[in-house]
Structures are given as structure tokens and as C-alpha cells.
Amino acid sequence: MTSVAPGAPPAVSVDYGPAPSARVGLAQLASRMVTLCWVELRKLRHDRTELYTRAIQPALWLIIFGETFNRIHAIRTPNGISYLAYLAPGILAQSALFVSIFYGIQIIWERDAGVLAKLMVTPTPRSALITGKAFAAGVRSIVQAAAVVVLSAILGVALTHNPLKLLATAVVVVLGSAFFSCLSMSIAGLALSRDRLMGIGQAITMPLFFSSNALYPTALMPGWLQAISKVNPLSYEVDALRGLLVGVPTNLALDVAVLVGAAVAGVIVSSALLPRLAK
């Protein structure tokens, strides 16, 4: 039995209100992902050399490879468009791929510097950490994509000026880059070292590029390569970009659905492997 001291105020029940809703939790999760993405992008302010040097390779593809094959008419393109116009979206996707596929090196560096261990003990979910980094890679890729679009215009390629289609192009680039950066971070969780990741990344980059429809139509490929192209997410990214930028008939809904599914799967796998990398 509990006695109450004389003169003590009566007990007051405190109402803390309803429990936080799922909507608030999702808002906090989204806020953390945006914050992590912003932190990643601020690193570009200190060193922008990577963006400039990575713009050299797509420029060489367009100026040398594209102009040469455009003159010899060696590859038949749909709807009678020039080969340079057909190639430009493929090189745009390639540029985003090269930015993203080595993104896992950064997370290994963060592990070695002790940054990853500090992030892992925060209440931020692993999926938010991965998603923030993945979409930061996507925004980096948009900068590269803008450089390819400008260079294509200088070379006389007639790309769309529709702002809605350009916005959709940015979304497609971000989705594709998110998947490939998650693929890189998943490889980092398995390789555990920068040297191994570099080797694996170099080994899969060219096969991903050449087994897609970035350089030539799928119909020109042998049967076994067509089968590989159908399961290559880069093919769907290139297909969507061609439909948006050049006007080639595509199944945009299917392309975007595949990219969204691939990005979600990439976040799940790399989130599961993150603790192994942080050990």
C-alpha cells in the first residue's frame, strides 16, 4: 500500500498522445536518406576533377567512334535516324555506368577511415545508408549525362527539348546509376578490398556495355547475346533513353519497371552485405 505525503499534490496522469504513425517514420527515413545523399554530393565541392576526367571517355566515343560509323553507314538504325543520334543515348548510359560501377571503392575507403563504423551505430537503417549513397551516385551521373547531351548538340544530334522528357531522362539515369552503384557496393561487401573491387569492376564493365544495345540494335546480335541483353539492366536504361531523347519507339513502362525493380533489389542485397563490410 502506498501512502501519500501530507500536502503533496495529487497524482497527474500524463498523456503522451498517440504513438508515432508510420507516416512520420517514413518521413524521418526519407529525411535521413536525403541528408546522406547531400553529404555525398558535398564531397564534389572539394574535388571536381573526377567529373572532368570522366567526361573525356564519352567525348571520345561520340567524336571518334560515332562520327566514323555515322559516315560509313555500317549499322542500320531504326526509323532512319543517324547512327550518331542512335549512339548518343547509349554513350550517355555508358557514362553513368562508369561513374557508378566503381562507387563501392568509396564505401571501402569509408570503412578503412572508420567512417562506416560510426554510421553503422547510428539509428539510421542500413537501407537508408545504401539508398542515400546510391542516389548520390545517380545525381553525379546526371552531371555526366548533361555533358553528353551538350556535346551531342554540338555535334549536331537532334535530341528532344521537351522539359518533361528531359526530366524523365534524369529519372532514368538516376535509377540506372542507383542499381549499378548498389551492384558495386554489393561486390565491395564480398571482395572487402579496393584492389579486388577494381579488378572485378573492370572485368564486368565492358561485358555489361557490349552485351547491351548501347552500340547496335539487339536484332544484329547473335541469339546467345540477345538472351544476355534481355537480362542486362543497361539495355533497358538505353532503351528508355532512346525513346525519351531521340523518339525511337520503346516500351517505356517496361523499361522503367525493370530499372525500379533492379534498383530495389540492389538496395536489398547491398544492405544485407553492409555489416560484412563494416566488420
ZAMARGU-4260 file (C-alpha; in steps of 0.2 Angstrom, whole numbers, plus 5000, padded with zeros to 4 digits):
<rodrens>
0) 5000/5000/5000 | 5007/5017/4995 | 5005/5032/5006 | 5004/5050/5000 | 5013/5063/5010
5) 5003/5077/5018 | 5001/5092/5007 | 5008/5083/4991 | 4999/5087/4975 | 4988/5074/4968
10) 4995/5062/4955 | 4993/5069/4937 | 4992/5056/4923 | 5002/5062/4908 | 4995/5059/4891
15) 5009/5057/4878 | 4997/5057/4864 | 4996/5044/4850 | 5011/5033/4845 | 5021/5040/4831
20) 5012/5035/4815 | 5020/5025/4801 | 5019/5041/4790 | 5031/5050/4802 | 5043/5035/4802
25) 5043/5036/4783 | 5046/5054/4783 | 5061/5053/4795 | 5068/5039/4784 | 5067/5049/4769
30) 5075/5064/4778 | 5089/5053/4783 | 5092/5047/4765 | 5091/5064/4758 | 5104/5070/4771
35) 5116/5056/4767 | 5114/5060/4748 | 5118/5078/4751 | 5133/5074/4762 | 5139/5063/4747
40) 5137/5077/4735 | 5146/5090/4745 | 5162/5080/4743 | 5161/5086/4724 | 5164/5104/4730
45) 5181/5099/4736 | 5187/5089/4721 | 5178/5091/4704 | 5192/5083/4694 | 5183/5066/4693
50) 5169/5074/4684 | 5180/5082/4671 | 5191/5067/4668 | 5176/5055/4666 | 5169/5067/4653
55) 5184/5063/4642 | 5179/5045/4638 | 5161/5048/4632 | 5168/5063/4621 | 5180/5051/4613
60) 5166/5038/4609 | 5155/5051/4601 | 5168/5061/4592 | 5179/5046/4585 | 5168/5030/4586
65) 5151/5039/4582 | 5157/5051/4569 | 5166/5037/4560 | 5152/5024/4560 | 5140/5038/4555
70) 5150/5041/4539 | 5152/5023/4534 | 5133/5018/4537 | 5139/5001/4543 | 5125/4999/4556
75) 5106/5000/4551 | 5097/5011/4564 | 5078/5011/4567 | 5067/5025/4559 | 5081/5031/4548
80) 5089/5041/4561 | 5108/5044/4560 | 5120/5032/4569 | 5126/5047/4580 | 5109/5050/4586
85) 5106/5032/4589 | 5123/5031/4599 | 5121/5046/4610 | 5109/5039/4622 | 5120/5023/4623
90) 5135/5033/4627 | 5125/5043/4640 | 5121/5027/4649 | 5138/5021/4647 | 5145/5037/4656
95) 5133/5034/4670 | 5138/5016/4671 | 5156/5020/4673 | 5153/5033/4686 | 5143/5020/4697
100) 5151/5004/4694 | 5166/5009/4705 | 5156/5018/4718 | 5160/5003/4730 | 5178/5010/4732
105) 5172/5025/4741 | 5162/5014/4754 | 5178/5003/4757 | 5188/5019/4760 | 5175/5025/4772
110) 5177/5008/4781 | 5196/5010/4782 | 5194/5028/4788 | 5182/5022/4802 | 5168/5032/4795
115) 5157/5017/4791 | 5158/5010/4808 | 5151/5027/4815 | 5137/5027/4803 | 5133/5009/4807
120) 5130/5013/4826 | 5118/5027/4822 | 5099/5023/4822 | 5098/5026/4803 | 5093/5010/4794
125) 5106/5001/4783 | 5094/5003/4768 | 5094/5022/4771 | 5113/5022/4771 | 5114/5012/4755
130) 5099/5022/4746 | 5107/5039/4751 | 5124/5033/4743 | 5115/5026/4728 | 5105/5041/4723
135) 5121/5052/4726 | 5129/5042/4713 | 5114/5045/4702 | 5115/5064/4704 | 5133/5063/4700
140) 5128/5053/4684 | 5116/5067/4679 | 5131/5079/4678 | 5140/5067/4666 | 5123/5065/4656
145) 5122/5084/4654 | 5139/5084/4647 | 5135/5071/4634 | 5119/5080/4630 | 5128/5096/4627
150) 5142/5088/4617 | 5129/5079/4606 | 5120/5095/4602 | 5137/5102/4597 | 5139/5088/4585
155) 5123/5091/4578 | 5112/5077/4586 | 5094/5082/4587 | 5089/5077/4604 | 5072/5082/4612
160) 5070/5099/4620 | 5054/5094/4629 | 5057/5098/4648 | 5046/5084/4654 | 5056/5071/4643
165) 5072/5079/4649 | 5066/5077/4667 | 5061/5059/4664 | 5078/5056/4656 | 5086/5062/4673
170) 5075/5050/4682 | 5080/5035/4671 | 5099/5040/4673 | 5097/5040/4692 | 5088/5024/4693
175) 5101/5015/4682 | 5115/5023/4692 | 5107/5018/4708 | 5107/5000/4703 | 5125/4999/4697
180) 5131/5008/4712 | 5122/4996/4723 | 5130/4982/4712 | 5147/4990/4716 | 5143/4991/4735
185) 5137/4973/4735 | 5154/4967/4726 | 5163/4978/4739 | 5154/4968/4753 | 5160/4952/4745
190) 5178/4957/4740 | 5182/4968/4755 | 5196/4976/4747 | 5199/4990/4734 | 5211/4980/4724
195) 5198/4966/4722 | 5184/4978/4718 | 5194/4987/4705 | 5198/4970/4697 | 5180/4964/4697
200) 5173/4981/4691 | 5185/4981/4676 | 5180/4963/4672 | 5162/4966/4672 | 5161/4984/4665
205) 5165/4980/4647 | 5154/4964/4646 | 5139/4975/4653 | 5142/4988/4640 | 5145/4977/4625
210) 5131/4965/4629 | 5118/4979/4629 | 5110/4988/4615 | 5121/5004/4618 | 5131/5002/4602
215) 5120/4992/4590 | 5102/4986/4589 | 5098/4970/4598 | 5092/4962/4581 | 5110/4962/4575
220) 5116/4952/4589 | 5118/4933/4589 | 5105/4923/4598 | 5115/4920/4614 | 5120/4938/4615
225) 5102/4943/4613 | 5097/4932/4628 | 5110/4941/4638 | 5105/4958/4633 | 5087/4954/4639
230) 5093/4952/4657 | 5105/4966/4656 | 5098/4981/4665 | 5109/4993/4655 | 5099/4988/4639
235) 5083/4994/4647 | 5091/5010/4653 | 5097/5013/4635 | 5080/5009/4628 | 5071/5021/4639
240) 5084/5035/4635 | 5082/5032/4616 | 5063/5034/4617 | 5064/5050/4628 | 5079/5059/4619
245) 5078/5053/4601 | 5060/5047/4599 | 5063/5029/4595 | 5048/5018/4599 | 5050/5009/4615
250) 5041/5001/4629 | 5045/5015/4642 | 5034/5007/4656 | 5043/4991/4655 | 5060/4999/4655
255) 5056/5010/4670 | 5048/4995/4679 | 5064/4984/4676 | 5075/4999/4682 | 5065/5001/4698
260) 5065/4983/4702 | 5083/4982/4699 | 5087/4997/4710 | 5076/4990/4724 | 5084/4973/4723
265) 5101/4981/4723 | 5097/4991/4739 | 5091/4975/4747 | 5106/4965/4743 | 5119/4978/4747
270) 5111/4982/4763 | 5112/4964/4768 | 5130/4964/4764 | 5135/4980/4773 | 5138/4973/4790
275) 5150/4961/4782 | 5160/4975/4775 | 5159/4985/4791 | 5167/4971/4802
</rodrens>
